[in-house]
């Protein structure tokens, strides 16, 4: 398969994972594993940790899929695919009157794990693979 098609497939999978992350984060907001006392005292910490808790399994799974999808230049292709997925997911921010930076400052716990984490997991999976064989 051509590299461009693989990158587009990785971007599509990344976009689907971002949508699933937002859905899981919404479920964690309703069915939180944190007590109400923690929500009252440390709302920002609980919110960010809930976002990372929702993103962790998806980032690991996406990194594993991308390590299988991109045999060469795994980190670069996975990073480009995730940049495309994040740009598509946050395309409304480019049209908002408040600006892109204001929207990205509020939603960084959603996209940073995918933008950095999935390519890193893919790179680690590729680097570990020869040691197992």
PyMOL commands that set and color helices and strands:
alter all, ss='L'
color gray80, all
select helices_A, chain A and resi 3-30+36-41+43-69+74-89+91-94+100-132
alter helices_A, ss='H'
color red, helices_A
deselect
rebuild
show_as cartoon
